[in-house]
Amino acid sequence: MSILAGDVGGTKTLLGLFDPRPSRPRQLVVRSFATVDYPDLQAMISDFSTDPKVRDVDVEGACFGIAGPVIGESGKLTNAPWNVVAGDVARAFAIQSVKLLNDLQATAYAVQFLEPTEFHVLQVGENRGGNAAVIAAGTGLGEALLLDVDGRLVSSPTEAGHADFAARTELEIGLLKDLVQRFGRAEVEHVVSGRGLVNIHRTTHQTPCLLVNEDAPDAPATITAAALEKRCPGCVAALEMFVDAYGAEAGNLALRSVATAGVFVGGGIAPKILPALTDGRFIRSFVDKAPFEDMLRRIPVRVVLNDEAGLLGAAVCAAAAWAARTT
C-alpha cells in the first residue's frame, strides 16, 4: 500500500509515491512535470501512472499542495489555468481519500520532519516554543503559519503573498510607484518572487541592461547570476533590494505570527542565492522593526535546503489521514 503526494506549482509540479510509515514518509518514486503541459491534474497523474514502478501500485490516499487558495475541496492555481477538485481526482483513480492543501501549508507540515542537514542557519536564535512560520519565494510568494495548539504545531495557510507591499526606503518607494502604475496596486509578490526580481530590475537600470532580457523566462536566474558574479551594478542593486524586501517581509510574518519557535525560508529561490542571504542584509531587514528588535533577534531563522519539502509535506498529510482511517 502506498500514498500519492503532489506539490502543484504554477511552473513545475512534483508527483511522488510514498510509503506512509509512522515517522517521515519514505519516498518511492518522484517525477517532475511542467504544469502547463497538461490540461489538468488528472492528466498528469495518468502520465505518472505509466511509470513501471507506479503502474500496479495500490494507492490508498493522496494529498496535493496547491500554489493558490484552497477553499473546501477545490484549489485554483494562481499562476496557471488549473482548478483542482479533490473529488474529481478521487473518482478518476478510485482513491479513498484525497486532500488538498495550500502549497505553503504543505511545506509547513514538512519542516517538522526535516533533518538538521536540510537547513542552512541564517540566525541561530533560541527556540522558545510557541508558533512558527514559513515563507517561500519562487514563481510566487507563499506564507504559512505553524500554530502552537496545546504543544502541537498545526499548519495553517495564508494568501499573504498577495497582501500590500510596504515600501521602507526611498528606493522601494520608487519601486512602489512603478508597480502601482503598472498593476493598479503593489502586492508583496510583485517584489518578493522570481518575477518580483525582474520588476525590481526595471527600476535599478537607467538604461537597458545588456545582460538580461526581462521578458525571457530565465530572466530571474540571469539577474541572479549577473549579481552574484558582480558583472552588472544594476543587477547587484536589484538582488540587494530583493534580499532587503525578502528579509523585511519575513520579519513582518514573524511579528504577525509571534514566531518564537522559528521562521523557515523555503521556496526555490533561497538556496540559489545563499551568498546574498548570508551576507547579513536579510537578517538586518528581518530585525529592523523597532521596538521589537530584541524579540526578532531571538527567533531562529533557517533556509530549507530540501527542494522537495512541499512534496514531503503533502506526503506527511496523506500519511496522517491514512493512519487516522486505519486505527
Legacy VTK file of the C-alpha trace (Angstrom):
# vtk DataFile Version 3.0
C-alpha trace
ASCII
DATASET POLYDATA
POINTS 327 float
0.000 0.000 0.000
1.257 3.495 -0.883
0.156 7.111 -0.789
0.320 9.650 -3.604
1.561 13.189 -2.955
1.951 16.248 -5.147
3.485 19.713 -4.993
1.487 21.538 -7.657
3.113 24.803 -8.714
2.421 27.353 -11.413
5.586 26.349 -13.282
6.535 22.883 -12.039
4.688 20.033 -10.373
6.244 17.160 -8.433
4.321 13.917 -8.032
5.564 11.184 -5.736
4.647 7.795 -4.401
5.452 7.225 -0.709
5.410 4.527 1.918
3.294 6.041 4.759
5.467 4.894 7.644
4.779 6.479 11.059
7.729 8.870 11.084
8.854 10.554 7.861
7.126 9.035 4.796
9.625 7.137 2.655
9.930 8.279 -0.948
9.465 5.503 -3.518
9.109 7.289 -6.891
9.187 11.014 -7.740
8.781 12.712 -11.113
8.809 16.341 -12.168
6.364 17.778 -14.704
5.867 21.140 -16.437
2.447 22.125 -15.106
1.055 23.865 -18.182
1.971 20.909 -20.418
-1.154 19.216 -19.041
-4.817 20.294 -19.127
-5.413 19.224 -15.519
-4.028 17.235 -12.620
-5.826 14.050 -13.661
-3.993 14.010 -16.999
-0.677 14.462 -15.224
-1.410 11.662 -12.746
-2.333 9.405 -15.664
1.073 10.093 -17.209
2.767 9.475 -13.857
0.897 6.170 -13.563
2.571 4.829 -16.696
5.848 4.571 -14.777
6.534 0.846 -14.261
7.172 1.500 -10.553
3.744 3.116 -10.202
1.508 1.226 -12.631
0.333 -1.634 -10.401
0.619 0.067 -7.005
-2.446 0.242 -4.770
-2.866 3.917 -3.752
-4.955 4.278 -0.572
-4.755 8.026 -0.101
-3.442 11.218 -1.676
-2.682 14.810 -0.805
-1.690 17.691 -3.064
-0.202 21.054 -2.145
-1.673 23.688 -4.480
0.039 27.011 -5.283
-3.098 29.020 -4.722
-6.070 29.291 -2.367
-7.789 26.063 -1.362
-11.430 26.553 -0.479
-13.272 23.483 0.698
-12.445 20.611 -1.644
-11.057 22.645 -4.543
-7.959 24.710 -5.221
-7.263 27.163 -8.024
-3.678 27.784 -9.103
-2.774 31.466 -9.005
-0.194 31.345 -11.808
-1.596 28.593 -14.063
-5.079 27.849 -15.511
-5.864 24.858 -13.300
-8.705 24.237 -10.875
-8.092 21.085 -8.843
-11.118 19.329 -7.305
-10.387 16.610 -4.753
-13.488 14.588 -5.637
-12.616 14.547 -9.338
-9.177 13.104 -8.593
-10.608 10.541 -6.162
-13.185 9.302 -8.685
-10.752 9.240 -11.598
-8.307 6.946 -9.798
-10.528 5.211 -7.210
-8.575 6.724 -4.297
-10.404 6.539 -0.972
-9.183 9.863 0.402
-7.856 12.894 -1.487
-6.889 16.042 0.409
-5.870 19.463 -0.920
-3.657 21.972 0.879
-2.188 25.320 0.051
1.390 24.588 -1.068
2.959 26.532 1.812
0.718 24.754 4.278
2.218 21.540 2.886
5.765 22.904 3.296
4.919 23.826 6.879
3.947 20.208 7.533
7.352 19.130 6.193
9.681 21.356 8.238
8.937 19.402 11.408
10.303 16.254 9.734
13.457 17.645 8.122
16.936 16.790 9.379
19.377 19.490 10.582
21.455 18.941 7.418
18.442 20.022 5.355
18.632 23.574 6.714
21.058 26.472 6.432
21.014 28.663 9.538
20.715 32.418 8.954
20.143 33.278 12.606
20.697 30.785 15.415
18.264 32.435 17.800
16.587 30.472 20.556
13.625 28.158 20.077
11.324 29.191 22.922
8.382 27.122 21.730
5.145 28.682 20.570
4.277 29.440 16.960
6.493 29.127 13.885
6.107 30.338 10.309
7.190 29.557 6.756
7.859 31.988 3.903
8.846 30.886 0.409
9.615 32.851 -2.738
9.566 31.082 -6.094
7.266 31.669 -9.056
5.109 33.475 -6.488
5.338 34.175 -2.769
3.756 31.912 -0.188
3.478 32.168 3.574
2.075 29.758 6.158
1.712 29.554 9.904
2.557 26.768 12.330
0.289 27.477 15.279
1.050 26.063 18.710
-2.113 24.230 19.780
-1.583 22.546 23.157
2.083 21.948 22.366
1.444 20.610 18.859
2.285 22.683 15.774
-0.698 22.838 13.404
-0.154 24.083 9.851
-2.425 26.880 8.657
-2.491 28.523 5.192
-2.459 32.185 4.188
-2.595 34.207 0.991
-0.214 36.792 2.465
1.846 36.962 -0.713
-0.994 38.982 -2.223
-1.143 41.468 0.643
0.044 45.032 0.018
3.757 45.688 -0.381
5.079 48.073 2.288
7.918 50.263 0.987
10.509 51.246 3.617
13.188 53.229 1.740
13.345 55.855 -0.985
14.386 53.170 -3.484
11.440 51.000 -2.501
9.079 53.985 -2.726
10.222 54.430 -6.331
9.586 50.732 -6.958
6.162 51.021 -5.312
5.178 53.887 -7.606
6.237 51.872 -10.659
4.255 48.828 -9.528
1.118 50.834 -8.785
1.339 52.472 -12.215
1.691 49.096 -13.931
-0.626 46.888 -11.866
-3.009 49.216 -10.052
-1.727 48.043 -6.667
1.526 46.601 -5.391
1.466 43.122 -3.863
4.330 41.691 -1.840
4.558 39.004 -4.550
5.257 41.753 -7.108
8.565 42.242 -5.256
9.462 39.012 -3.442
9.258 36.347 -6.157
11.017 35.437 -9.388
9.004 37.952 -11.373
9.407 40.353 -8.465
13.170 40.321 -9.001
12.524 41.276 -12.627
10.223 44.109 -11.505
12.988 45.389 -9.231
15.498 45.046 -12.073
13.434 47.510 -14.128
13.954 50.195 -11.512
17.694 49.706 -10.920
18.694 50.359 -14.531
18.654 53.822 -16.030
19.480 52.288 -19.420
18.592 48.795 -20.720
20.642 46.015 -19.175
22.919 44.358 -21.732
22.909 41.053 -19.846
19.212 40.492 -19.178
16.143 40.139 -21.365
13.430 40.955 -18.835
10.790 39.175 -20.940
12.688 35.878 -21.040
11.534 33.021 -18.789
15.045 32.723 -17.354
15.335 36.447 -16.532
15.340 35.929 -12.708
18.145 33.363 -12.962
20.128 35.605 -15.326
19.788 38.589 -12.996
20.861 36.465 -10.036
23.919 35.110 -11.841
24.982 38.576 -13.005
24.561 39.922 -9.473
26.400 37.130 -7.663
29.253 37.342 -10.192
29.328 41.167 -9.884
29.039 41.573 -13.668
26.408 44.340 -13.591
25.978 47.032 -10.900
22.273 47.330 -11.691
21.784 43.587 -11.223
23.719 43.735 -7.948
21.428 46.535 -6.775
18.353 44.558 -7.845
19.373 41.470 -5.877
20.222 43.592 -2.830
16.773 45.223 -2.950
15.200 41.795 -3.343
17.017 40.414 -0.286
16.121 43.511 1.742
12.447 43.132 0.876
12.527 39.361 1.494
14.056 39.811 4.937
11.627 42.595 5.808
8.605 40.500 4.827
9.961 37.516 6.767
10.194 39.826 9.783
6.622 41.017 9.180
5.496 37.390 9.182
7.420 36.731 12.397
5.613 39.643 14.075
2.176 38.667 12.773
2.571 35.103 13.985
4.795 35.748 17.050
7.039 33.014 15.635
9.133 32.348 18.738
9.737 28.756 17.553
11.352 29.937 14.320
10.912 31.212 10.787
11.674 28.851 7.900
12.628 30.267 4.493
11.571 27.826 1.782
10.923 28.007 -1.942
13.156 27.594 -4.939
14.963 30.938 -4.802
16.569 30.961 -1.345
19.016 28.050 -1.844
20.142 29.589 -5.152
21.005 32.954 -3.580
22.551 31.786 -0.305
25.621 34.058 -0.701
23.272 37.053 -0.849
21.167 35.808 2.073
24.159 35.133 4.313
25.977 38.476 3.984
23.867 39.990 6.796
21.432 42.001 4.680
18.478 39.610 5.075
18.739 39.419 8.866
19.280 43.177 9.213
15.969 43.766 7.434
14.352 40.947 9.410
15.125 42.505 12.804
14.843 46.209 11.844
11.403 46.669 13.413
11.642 48.912 16.478
10.713 48.389 19.235
10.780 44.617 18.640
14.402 44.131 17.556
15.311 42.113 20.648
12.419 39.703 20.147
13.257 39.244 16.469
16.977 38.675 17.182
15.998 35.709 19.349
13.945 33.991 16.633
15.712 31.133 14.809
15.760 31.713 11.042
16.653 28.835 8.730
16.671 28.270 4.973
15.099 24.999 3.832
17.589 23.286 1.515
15.379 20.314 0.588
13.786 21.359 -2.711
11.117 18.678 -2.304
9.864 19.900 1.076
6.414 20.763 -0.284
6.065 17.269 -1.719
7.199 15.731 1.575
4.678 17.856 3.477
1.844 16.650 1.248
3.006 13.086 1.909
3.042 13.768 5.667
-0.563 14.982 5.467
-1.653 11.990 3.352
0.094 9.583 5.724
-1.603 11.146 8.745
-5.019 10.835 7.092
-4.288 7.212 6.203
-3.192 6.441 9.765
-6.363 8.016 11.150
-8.509 5.797 8.917
-6.672 2.602 9.826
-6.599 2.980 13.624
LINES 1 328
327 0 1 2 3 4 5 6 7 8 9 10 11 12 13 14 15 16 17 18 19 20 21 22 23 24 25 26 27 28 29 30 31 32 33 34 35 36 37 38 39 40 41 42 43 44 45 46 47 48 49 50 51 52 53 54 55 56 57 58 59 60 61 62 63 64 65 66 67 68 69 70 71 72 73 74 75 76 77 78 79 80 81 82 83 84 85 86 87 88 89 90 91 92 93 94 95 96 97 98 99 100 101 102 103 104 105 106 107 108 109 110 111 112 113 114 115 116 117 118 119 120 121 122 123 124 125 126 127 128 129 130 131 132 133 134 135 136 137 138 139 140 141 142 143 144 145 146 147 148 149 150 151 152 153 154 155 156 157 158 159 160 161 162 163 164 165 166 167 168 169 170 171 172 173 174 175 176 177 178 179 180 181 182 183 184 185 186 187 188 189 190 191 192 193 194 195 196 197 198 199 200 201 202 203 204 205 206 207 208 209 210 211 212 213 214 215 216 217 218 219 220 221 222 223 224 225 226 227 228 229 230 231 232 233 234 235 236 237 238 239 240 241 242 243 244 245 246 247 248 249 250 251 252 253 254 255 256 257 258 259 260 261 262 263 264 265 266 267 268 269 270 271 272 273 274 275 276 277 278 279 280 281 282 283 284 285 286 287 288 289 290 291 292 293 294 295 296 297 298 299 300 301 302 303 304 305 306 307 308 309 310 311 312 313 314 315 316 317 318 319 320 321 322 323 324 325 326
